[in-house]
């Protein structure tokens, strides 16, 4: 089972490399990512969160399940929606559970990329699915949700993590 990397691990702050090999190892990696995500009751997981600096993520949220490789994200609706957000890579050190905070995200996005068979993927999303796509794509750019918080809120979370 792949271990979830937590804040402080340099892989979480590194821009992930594009996926170039679409082989059996990639298919196995995607399966392992789903397994790791489900083991901790997550709804999304990016490559860097399991120590793999590759541009891909998996998700299972709001009745939608899948994966996107080499994603590109476009904002369709820039209106910001404030909602609670947590991250498997930012757990409370006492409980091991994600620490939640209100985070503003765009209301609507479109993610494009490919799947494990290099077939095009294009998904328009709103609500929690849009939030998930934004969150996971930021992981691929070496960013965490705490980067979007006011400095004092981010500091409080970092003290708990």
RACOR-V484444 format. One record per residue. N is the residue number from 1. RES is the residue in one small letter. PHI is phi as a letter, one per 20 degrees, with the letter a starting at -180 (NA if undefined). PSI is psi in radians with two decimals (NA if undefined). BURIAL is I if it has 16 or more other ideal C-beta (glycine too) atoms within 10 Angstrom, else O. Layout:
N,RES,PHI,PSI,BURIAL ; N,RES,PHI,PSI,BURIAL
This chain:
1,x,NA,2.31,O ; 2,x,f,2.42,I ; 3,x,e,2.41,O ; 4,x,f,2.21,I ; 5,x,f,2.48,I ; 6,x,d,2.83,I ; 7,x,g,2.38,I ; 8,x,o,-0.42,O ; 9,x,f,2.19,O ; 10,x,g,-0.46,O ; 11,x,f,-0.48,I ; 12,x,f,-0.26,I ; 13,x,d,0.28,O ; 14,x,d,2.40,O ; 15,x,f,2.21,O ; 16,x,f,2.61,I ; 17,x,e,2.60,O ; 18,x,f,2.61,O ; 19,x,f,2.26,I ; 20,x,c,-0.40,O ; 21,x,d,2.04,O ; 22,x,d,1.39,O ; 23,x,c,-2.96,O ; 24,x,f,-0.65,O ; 25,x,f,-0.67,O ; 26,x,f,-0.76,I ; 27,x,f,-0.70,O ; 28,x,f,-0.74,O ; 29,x,g,-0.79,I ; 30,x,f,-0.76,I ; 31,x,f,-0.73,O ; 32,x,f,-0.60,I ; 33,x,f,-0.75,I ; 34,x,f,-0.78,I ; 35,x,g,-0.81,O ; 36,x,f,-0.72,I ; 37,x,f,-0.82,I ; 38,x,f,-0.58,O ; 39,x,f,-0.46,O ; 40,x,d,0.34,O ; 41,x,l,0.64,O ; 42,x,e,2.96,I ; 43,x,d,-0.14,I ; 44,x,a,2.64,I ; 45,x,b,2.25,I ; 46,x,d,2.69,I ; 47,x,g,-0.88,I ; 48,x,g,-0.44,I ; 49,x,f,-0.25,I ; 50,x,d,0.35,I ; 51,x,n,0.21,O ; 52,x,d,1.89,I ; 53,x,e,1.16,O ; 54,x,c,2.61,I ; 55,x,e,1.47,I ; 56,x,b,2.69,I ; 57,x,b,2.78,I ; 58,x,d,2.77,I ; 59,x,b,2.68,I ; 60,x,b,1.65,I ; 61,x,b,2.51,I ; 62,x,l,0.66,O ; 63,x,m,0.14,O ; 64,x,d,2.34,O ; 65,x,c,2.44,O ; 66,x,r,-2.87,O ; 67,x,b,2.71,I ; 68,x,c,2.26,I ; 69,x,d,2.39,I ; 70,x,l,0.94,I ; 71,x,f,2.57,I ; 72,x,c,2.32,O ; 73,x,d,2.30,I ; 74,x,c,2.40,O ; 75,x,e,2.14,O ; 76,x,e,-0.62,O ; 77,x,c,1.81,O ; 78,x,f,-0.10,O ; 79,x,g,2.27,O ; 80,x,e,2.38,O ; 81,x,d,2.20,I ; 82,x,e,2.17,O ; 83,x,b,2.81,O ; 84,x,f,2.42,O ; 85,x,b,2.48,I ; 86,x,c,-3.14,I ; 87,x,b,2.37,I ; 88,x,f,-0.46,I ; 89,x,e,0.01,I ; 90,x,c,1.20,I ; 91,x,e,2.69,I ; 92,x,f,2.21,O ; 93,x,f,-0.36,O ; 94,x,e,-0.74,O ; 95,x,d,-0.38,O ; 96,x,m,-0.03,O ; 97,x,e,2.62,O ; 98,x,g,2.56,I ; 99,x,e,2.17,I ; 100,x,e,2.59,O ; 101,x,b,2.68,I ; 102,x,f,2.19,O ; 103,x,c,2.34,I ; 104,x,e,2.28,O ; 105,x,c,2.75,I ; 106,x,f,2.50,I ; 107,x,f,-0.59,I ; 108,x,b,2.41,I ; 109,x,c,2.86,I ; 110,x,c,2.28,O ; 111,x,d,2.38,I ; 112,x,c,2.59,O ; 113,x,r,-2.55,I ; 114,x,c,2.89,I ; 115,x,e,-3.03,O ; 116,x,f,-0.33,I ; 117,x,d,0.22,O ; 118,x,m,0.40,O ; 119,x,e,2.48,O ; 120,x,f,2.48,O ; 121,x,c,2.27,I ; 122,x,b,2.01,O ; 123,x,c,2.16,I ; 124,x,e,2.36,O ; 125,x,c,2.60,I ; 126,x,c,2.97,O ; 127,x,m,-2.48,O ; 128,x,f,-0.53,I ; 129,x,f,-0.73,I ; 130,x,f,-0.72,I ; 131,x,f,-0.78,I ; 132,x,f,-0.82,I ; 133,x,f,-0.70,I ; 134,x,f,-0.77,I ; 135,x,f,-0.87,I ; 136,x,f,-0.67,I ; 137,x,f,-0.66,I ; 138,x,f,-0.62,I ; 139,x,g,-0.66,I ; 140,x,f,-0.29,I ; 141,x,d,0.21,O ; 142,x,m,0.42,I ; 143,x,d,2.65,O ; 144,x,c,2.77,I ; 145,x,g,-0.50,I ; 146,x,f,-0.38,I ; 147,x,f,-0.34,O ; 148,x,e,-0.10,I ; 149,x,e,2.72,I ; 150,x,g,2.59,O ; 151,x,g,-0.77,O ; 152,x,f,-0.64,O ; 153,x,f,-0.74,O ; 154,x,f,-0.73,I ; 155,x,f,-0.76,O ; 156,x,f,-0.71,O ; 157,x,f,-0.75,I ; 158,x,f,-0.58,O ; 159,x,f,-0.49,O ; 160,x,e,-0.42,O ; 161,x,e,NA,I
